[in-house]
């Protein structure tokens, strides 16, 4: 019988890790060669059905790619404590579920290493990026994450992440009148996502962004002109000195 009306598709991220690399970060300690992620938005949670669906994906992925099932790990990420799922895994499957760190639970006694992450409980210091991928941040959280993005020079490289955080928490940004410059800092290489640009325009932020950018460009040009004027004066003085000789 046909099980699905559409071809099976993994709606996850598959990351390949080389065997010689050891990951010490708390959320990556279980990682092996292939690592599958199931990420739930803040309003959703990992159900018992989700668990078996993704577990099935892992088995199919191993079969189709002819790789050892023991070289795959599964990570579930949600913004809730997975009470019903953990209860099922313990009482029905007979697994042992161990809390190895704040918000991180690993499933013991399965051939596939599996972890369930409650992103709300993660350490803010050790997991700033994953913990703040949420639409329920405070204004200070938004300020902190955008500041870290600018400080680390990641603005252009993680534009999709920034867009998700700002879009999900836009009401707080609008209430506190944050400007686009405060959100992104100044990065001439950064190109604003068209949807994000429209969202900022509606709040009146783009003019401030463009003004800041123009000020920076004008200041750079003024500095170059000043340097040229200094060089011209130096050459004039040199010519005057030589003519006297």
C-alpha positions in Angstrom: 0.0 0.0 0.0 1.1 3.6 -0.6 2.1 5.2 2.7 2.3 8.8 1.6 0.9 10.9 -1.2 4.1 12.8 -1.6 7.8 11.7 -1.7 9.3 11.5 1.8 11.3 14.6 2.6 13.5 15.4 5.6 12.4 18.8 6.9 15.6 19.0 9.0 19.2 20.1 8.7 21.7 17.3 8.1 25.2 18.3 9.2 28.3 16.1 8.4 31.0 16.1 11.0 34.5 14.6 10.4 35.4 11.8 12.8 38.6 13.4 14.0 36.8 16.5 15.2 35.7 16.5 18.9 32.9 18.9 19.8 33.0 20.0 23.4 30.0 22.4 23.3 27.2 21.0 25.4 24.7 20.7 22.6 27.2 19.0 20.3 28.8 16.4 22.5 26.8 13.5 21.1 27.4 14.5 17.4 28.8 11.9 15.1 29.3 11.9 11.3 25.7 12.7 10.4 23.4 14.7 12.7 19.7 15.3 12.1 17.8 18.2 13.7 14.1 18.7 14.2 13.5 22.3 15.3 10.1 23.3 16.6 8.9 27.0 16.6 8.2 28.4 20.1 4.4 27.6 19.8 5.0 24.0 18.9 6.4 21.0 20.7 8.0 17.6 20.0 5.1 15.1 20.1 5.4 11.3 20.3 4.5 11.2 16.7 7.3 13.7 15.8 9.7 11.4 17.6 8.9 8.4 15.6 8.7 10.4 12.3 12.2 11.8 12.7 13.5 8.4 14.0 12.1 6.9 10.8 13.8 9.6 8.7 17.2 8.7 10.3 16.7 5.0 9.4 15.7 5.9 5.8 18.6 8.3 5.5 21.0 5.6 6.7 19.5 3.0 4.3 19.5 5.3 1.2 23.0 6.5 1.8 24.4 3.1 2.9 25.9 4.4 6.1 26.0 2.8 9.5 23.0 3.7 11.7 25.4 4.1 14.6 27.0 7.1 12.8 23.8 9.1 13.0 22.5 11.3 15.8 19.1 12.9 16.3 18.5 16.3 18.0 15.0 17.6 18.9 14.8 21.3 19.8 11.7 22.9 21.3 10.8 25.7 23.7 9.1 23.5 26.2 9.9 20.7 28.7 9.1 17.5 26.7 7.0 16.0 29.6 4.7 13.7 27.6 7.5 12.5 25.3 9.8 11.7 28.1 7.0 9.9 30.0 6.4 7.8 26.9 10.1 7.0 26.3 10.4 5.9 29.9 7.2 3.9 30.4 6.6 2.5 26.9 10.0 2.2 25.4 11.8 1.5 28.6 14.5 4.1 27.9 16.5 6.0 30.5 16.4 9.8 29.9 19.3 11.7 31.5 19.6 15.4 32.0 23.2 16.1 31.1 23.1 19.9 31.3 20.6 22.8 31.7 17.8 22.1 29.2 19.6 19.1 27.5 18.2 15.5 27.9 19.8 12.5 26.3 18.1 9.1 25.6 20.1 6.1 26.8 19.8 2.6 25.5 19.0 3.2 21.9 21.4 2.4 19.0 21.0 6.0 17.8 22.3 8.8 20.1 19.3 11.1 20.7 18.9 14.3 22.6 16.0 16.6 23.4 16.7 20.3 24.0 14.5 22.7 25.9 15.9 25.9 24.5 14.3 28.0 27.3 16.5 26.3 29.9 19.8 26.5 28.0 22.6 28.5 29.5 22.5 32.0 28.2 26.2 32.2 28.3 27.0 28.9 26.5 24.1 28.9 24.1 23.3 32.5 23.2 22.4 31.8 19.6 20.1 28.8 20.0 18.5 30.1 23.2 17.6 33.4 21.6 16.1 31.9 18.4 12.7 32.7 19.7 9.8 35.0 19.3 9.3 35.5 23.0 12.4 37.6 23.8 12.5 40.6 26.1 13.7 43.9 24.8 17.0 43.5 26.6 17.4 40.0 25.0 16.9 41.6 21.5 19.5 44.3 22.4 22.0 41.6 23.6 21.7 39.3 20.6 22.0 42.1 18.1 24.9 43.6 19.9 26.7 40.2 19.9 26.0 39.9 16.1 27.6 43.2 15.4 30.5 42.7 17.9 31.5 39.4 16.3 31.2 40.8 12.7 28.6 38.2 11.8 25.9 40.6 10.5 26.2 39.6 6.8 26.9 36.0 7.4 23.9 35.3 9.6 21.3 37.6 8.0 18.7 34.9 8.0 19.1 34.3 11.8 18.9 38.1 12.5 15.8 38.4 10.3 14.1 35.5 12.2 14.9 37.0 15.6 13.9 40.6 14.7 10.8 39.5 12.8 9.7 37.3 15.6 10.2 40.0 18.2 9.3 43.0 16.1 6.6 44.3 18.4 9.2 44.9 21.2 11.5 46.6 18.7 8.7 48.9 17.6 7.6 49.6 21.1 11.1 50.7 22.1 11.8 52.5 18.8 15.0 50.7 17.9 16.5 51.9 14.7 17.8 49.7 11.9 21.3 50.9 12.8 20.9 49.8 16.4 19.7 46.4 15.1 22.5 45.8 12.6 25.2 48.4 13.3 26.9 49.7 10.2 28.0 47.1 7.7 28.5 48.3 4.1 28.6 44.6 2.9 25.2 43.8 4.4 22.1 43.7 2.2 18.7 43.9 3.9 16.2 41.2 3.0 13.4 42.7 0.9 10.7 41.5 3.4 12.7 42.8 6.3 13.2 46.1 4.5 9.4 46.5 4.0 8.8 45.7 7.7 11.3 48.4 8.7 9.9 50.9 6.3 6.4 50.5 7.8 7.9 51.4 11.2 9.9 54.3 9.7 13.3 52.8 10.4 14.8 52.7 6.8 15.3 56.5 6.6 17.3 56.4 9.8 19.4 53.5 8.4 20.0 55.4 5.1 20.8 58.6 7.0 23.4 56.8 9.1 24.9 55.2 5.9 25.0 58.5 4.1 26.7 60.2 7.1 29.3 57.5 7.1 29.9 57.8 3.3 30.2 61.6 3.6 32.5 61.4 6.5 34.8 59.0 4.6 34.8 61.3 1.6 35.5 64.4 3.8 38.4 62.5 5.4 39.8 61.6 2.0 39.5 65.2 0.8 41.2 66.5 4.0 44.1 64.1 3.3 44.3 65.4 -0.3 44.3 69.0 1.0 47.1 68.1 3.4 49.1 66.5 0.6 48.7 69.5 -1.6 49.9 71.9 1.1 52.9 69.7 1.7 53.8 69.7 -2.0 53.3 73.5 -2.2 55.6 74.0 0.8 58.2 71.6 -0.8 58.1 73.5 -4.1 58.4 76.9 -2.3 61.4 75.6 -0.4 63.1 74.3 -3.6 62.4 77.5 -5.5 64.1 79.5 -2.8 67.2 77.3 -3.1 
